[in-house]
Amino acid sequence: MIGKQKKPVKVLIIVLLILGAVWAGFPVLWMLSNSFKTNAEIFEFPPKLITENFSFTAYAKIFQNPEQVRFFMNSYAISALVVVLTLFIGIMAAYSFSRFNFPGKSAINTIIVAVQAVPPITLLIPYLSLIVTLRIYNTYWALILTYLVFTLPYCILMVTGYLNTMPKELDEAVMIDGGSHWTALWKILIPSAIPGLISVGMYTFMQAWNEYLFALTLTKTNDMRTVPVGINLLMGQHAYEWNQMMAMSVLGSLPILVLFLFFQKYFIAGMTAGAVK
């Protein structure tokens, strides 16, 4: 009887999950479909999900335009460097918080957590003033340093939680063998924390890759701008290049999709371990 009562509930849950998947996936499918249409086809009524005149014209125009290719190169360069710097600095800080006691440790931890609660838009004007004062406006470093402020707190919290699960006896064993804290960190602890680091790296890359507001405000020339800003620039005063916008959106989504497909096991494991431990 209990099994029979649970069966309708399971069916209902499955149906709801399918509806949720369709609801979430349809905009992506529609974006992909429109990227293979002409602008005229996009405005046809009734709209068609599958175009009769399948074309790569929008993608060809993007790859033939050096300015739009530069947007992708900028996004890759900035995002990759932000990931490297975030992980390196975050690991150093996390190891300090996990293994040492020092004056102000609790206060610094509180500040790191508090920074996560500050809406980024409230910091836009102060950061703009700071970047201009430092004379790095319209440079890669303007975006890299700004993104580090938003990605480092999360990295430090997650990696600290991961390192806290590893016994300090591991460090002591390395010291007995003549090693140092540096050796213990990079030869023993970091290899064991790879799932957590992959999770943090993916999160950091997504944050830097998708960010729009600061990328628009802290740059003024197109040779310094990133993919989200490049998509916005396709909206002209009198006409929108909808098919190119959809094509750039598809290409801009691919790096995140590929990362998740290849590292989803580590991403889920790292997020769960960092949150619980």
C-alpha distance (Angstrom), angle and dihedral (degrees) to the residues before:
residue distance angle dihedral
M1 . . .
I2 3.81 . .
G3 3.80 90.1 .
K4 3.80 91.4 51.5
Q5 3.80 91.4 49.6
K6 3.80 92.3 51.2
K7 3.81 94.7 49.9
P8 3.86 96.4 73.5
V9 3.82 88.8 48.0
K10 3.80 91.3 53.2
V11 3.81 91.1 48.0
L12 3.80 90.5 50.0
I13 3.81 91.3 49.8
I14 3.81 91.5 49.7
V15 3.80 91.6 49.1
L16 3.81 91.3 49.3
L17 3.80 91.2 48.7
I18 3.80 91.1 50.7
L19 3.81 91.2 49.0
G20 3.80 89.8 48.3
A21 3.81 91.2 50.4
V22 3.81 91.2 50.0
W23 3.81 91.2 47.1
A24 3.81 91.4 50.7
G25 3.80 96.9 39.9
F26 3.81 101.4 44.0
P27 3.85 96.1 74.8
V28 3.81 89.0 52.4
L29 3.80 91.3 48.8
W30 3.82 90.4 47.5
M31 3.81 90.8 50.1
L32 3.81 90.4 51.1
S33 3.79 91.7 47.6
N34 3.80 93.7 50.3
S35 3.79 91.6 49.9
F36 3.83 88.1 67.2
K37 3.81 94.9 49.1
T38 3.77 134.3 81.0
N39 3.80 118.8 -112.9
A40 3.81 89.3 -106.6
E41 3.82 91.9 55.2
I42 3.79 91.8 49.7
F43 3.82 90.0 62.0
E44 3.81 95.3 46.4
F45 3.79 117.4 122.8
P46 2.91 124.9 -111.3
P47 3.79 90.0 33.1
K48 3.80 118.7 -127.8
L49 3.76 123.9 -142.1
I50 3.81 92.2 -159.7
T51 3.78 114.3 46.6
E52 3.79 121.8 -141.0
N53 3.81 92.4 -148.8
F54 3.79 100.4 54.0
S55 3.82 107.4 -167.4
F56 3.82 140.2 171.7
T57 3.81 91.0 -157.0
A58 3.82 94.6 115.8
Y59 3.81 91.7 51.1
A60 3.81 91.7 45.7
K61 3.81 91.1 53.0
I62 3.80 90.4 52.1
F63 3.80 94.7 50.8
Q64 3.80 91.5 43.8
N65 3.79 91.8 53.7
P66 3.84 110.3 82.3
E67 3.80 91.2 -160.9
Q68 3.80 93.3 56.9
V69 3.80 91.9 44.8
R70 3.81 87.1 52.8
F71 3.81 89.7 57.2
F72 3.80 89.5 60.3
M73 3.80 93.4 44.9
N74 3.80 90.2 50.9
S75 3.81 92.1 49.7
Y76 3.80 92.5 48.9
A77 3.81 93.7 47.0
I78 3.81 95.5 45.6
S79 3.82 95.3 42.6
A80 3.81 93.5 47.1
L81 3.79 93.3 49.1
V82 3.81 91.8 46.2
V83 3.83 89.3 53.0
V84 3.82 93.0 49.7
L85 3.81 94.7 46.5
T86 3.81 93.7 42.4
L87 3.80 92.9 51.6
F88 3.81 94.8 44.0
I89 3.80 96.4 46.7
G90 3.81 92.6 36.8
I91 3.80 92.8 52.3
M92 3.79 91.7 50.2
A93 3.80 91.9 49.5
A94 3.80 93.7 42.9
Y95 3.80 91.9 51.8
S96 3.80 89.9 51.8
F97 3.81 92.3 50.4
S98 3.80 92.3 44.8
R99 3.79 100.2 45.8
F100 3.81 108.8 25.1
N101 3.78 139.0 55.7
F102 3.78 116.1 -145.2
P103 3.81 137.6 159.1
G104 3.78 113.3 -76.2
K105 3.80 95.0 16.3
S106 3.82 94.2 132.4
A107 3.79 92.6 44.7
I108 3.81 92.3 51.0
N109 3.80 90.4 48.2
T110 3.79 89.5 52.3
I111 3.79 91.6 50.2
I112 3.81 91.3 50.0
V113 3.79 91.0 53.0
A114 3.81 91.8 44.1
V115 3.81 92.1 53.5
Q116 3.80 88.5 61.0
A117 3.80 89.7 60.8
V118 3.82 95.8 54.3
P119 3.85 113.3 100.0
P120 3.84 106.9 -122.6
I121 3.80 92.8 -136.1
T122 3.82 90.6 65.3
L123 3.83 88.6 61.3
L124 3.79 96.0 50.4
I125 3.81 98.6 96.1
P126 3.84 95.4 41.7
Y127 3.81 90.7 49.4
L128 3.79 92.1 47.6
S129 3.81 90.1 53.1
L130 3.80 91.5 46.9
I131 3.80 93.8 48.0
V132 3.81 91.6 49.6
T133 3.83 90.9 47.8
L134 3.82 90.7 51.4
R135 3.82 88.9 49.8
I136 3.78 94.3 -127.3
Y137 3.80 96.5 113.4
N138 3.83 112.5 139.6
T139 3.81 93.5 18.5
Y140 3.78 135.1 111.4
W141 3.80 90.1 -110.9
A142 3.79 91.4 60.1
L143 3.80 89.6 63.2
I144 3.80 97.3 34.8
L145 3.81 94.8 53.6
T146 3.80 91.6 43.9
Y147 3.79 93.6 50.0
L148 3.80 90.6 48.2
V149 3.79 89.6 61.8
F150 3.80 90.4 58.7
T151 3.81 99.1 39.7
L152 3.82 101.4 41.2
P153 3.84 98.1 68.1
Y154 3.80 92.2 54.8
C155 3.81 91.2 45.6
I156 3.80 93.3 49.7
L157 3.81 93.4 48.1
M158 3.80 94.4 47.0
V159 3.81 97.0 44.3
T160 3.82 92.1 44.0
G161 3.80 89.3 54.3
Y162 3.78 89.9 49.4
L163 3.81 94.7 48.6
N164 3.81 91.2 47.0
T165 3.80 88.5 65.4
M166 3.80 91.1 59.9
P167 3.82 115.7 83.8
K168 3.80 118.1 -113.9
E169 3.80 87.6 -132.4
L170 3.81 86.7 81.1
D171 3.80 89.9 62.8
E172 3.79 91.7 44.5
A173 3.81 91.1 52.1
V174 3.80 90.0 53.9
M175 3.82 90.8 49.5
I176 3.81 91.0 51.1
D177 3.81 89.2 53.7
G178 3.80 89.9 53.7
G179 3.77 98.1 -97.6
S180 3.79 129.4 130.8
H181 3.79 137.0 -128.8
W182 3.80 87.4 -95.4
T183 3.81 90.4 56.2
A184 3.80 92.5 46.6
L185 3.79 91.3 50.6
W186 3.80 100.3 46.2
K187 3.81 101.3 30.6
I188 3.82 101.0 38.1
L189 3.81 114.5 15.1
I190 3.80 103.2 36.1
P191 3.84 95.7 52.1
S192 3.81 88.0 53.1
A193 3.81 91.8 49.5
I194 3.82 97.0 52.5
P195 3.87 95.4 117.9
G196 3.79 90.9 53.3
L197 3.81 92.6 46.5
I198 3.80 91.9 49.5
S199 3.79 89.4 51.2
V200 3.81 92.0 50.3
G201 3.81 91.6 44.4
M202 3.80 92.4 52.7
Y203 3.80 92.1 47.6
T204 3.80 90.6 49.1
F205 3.80 92.9 48.3
M206 3.81 91.4 50.2
Q207 3.80 91.9 49.5
A208 3.80 93.2 50.7
W209 3.81 95.3 40.3
N210 3.81 96.4 50.0
E211 3.82 99.7 39.0
Y212 3.80 113.2 119.3
L213 3.80 112.9 161.7
F214 3.81 99.4 61.8
A215 3.81 92.3 36.2
L216 3.80 88.2 58.7
T217 3.81 97.2 41.8
L218 3.81 100.7 42.5
T219 3.81 95.6 48.6
K220 3.78 131.7 56.4
T221 3.82 106.6 178.1
N222 3.79 125.5 65.0
D223 3.80 93.2 -127.5
M224 3.84 88.2 69.2
R225 3.78 99.3 42.2
T226 3.80 129.7 102.0
V227 3.81 137.4 -132.5
P228 3.86 98.3 -86.9
V229 3.81 90.0 53.1
G230 3.81 90.4 43.6
I231 3.81 90.4 56.2
N232 3.79 90.0 51.6
L233 3.81 91.1 51.1
L234 3.81 89.5 62.9
M235 3.80 87.4 71.1
G236 3.79 101.0 90.4
Q237 3.78 130.0 -168.6
H238 3.80 94.3 -102.4
A239 3.81 104.8 15.6
Y240 3.79 140.8 25.7
E241 3.79 122.1 -139.6
W242 3.79 92.2 -139.2
N243 3.80 97.5 170.5
Q244 3.81 92.1 50.2
M245 3.79 90.3 46.0
M246 3.80 89.4 54.0
A247 3.81 91.6 45.1
M248 3.81 92.1 51.0
S249 3.81 89.5 46.6
V250 3.80 90.2 53.3
L251 3.82 92.2 47.7
G252 3.80 90.0 45.0
S253 3.80 90.8 53.3
L254 3.81 95.1 49.7
P255 3.84 98.4 78.6
I256 3.81 91.7 53.6
L257 3.81 91.6 44.8
V258 3.81 93.0 49.2
L259 3.80 92.2 47.2
F260 3.78 91.9 50.7
L261 3.81 94.1 45.9
F262 3.80 92.7 51.9
F263 3.80 98.5 38.3
Q264 3.81 104.8 26.5
K265 3.82 91.9 115.0
Y266 3.80 91.6 55.1
F267 3.80 92.2 39.8
I268 3.80 93.9 55.4
A269 3.81 92.9 41.3
G270 3.80 92.0 48.4
M271 3.80 94.5 47.4
T272 3.79 91.8 48.9
A273 3.80 95.3 45.2
G274 3.79 93.6 45.7
A275 3.77 92.6 48.8
V276 3.80 96.7 46.2
K277 3.77 103.0 33.7
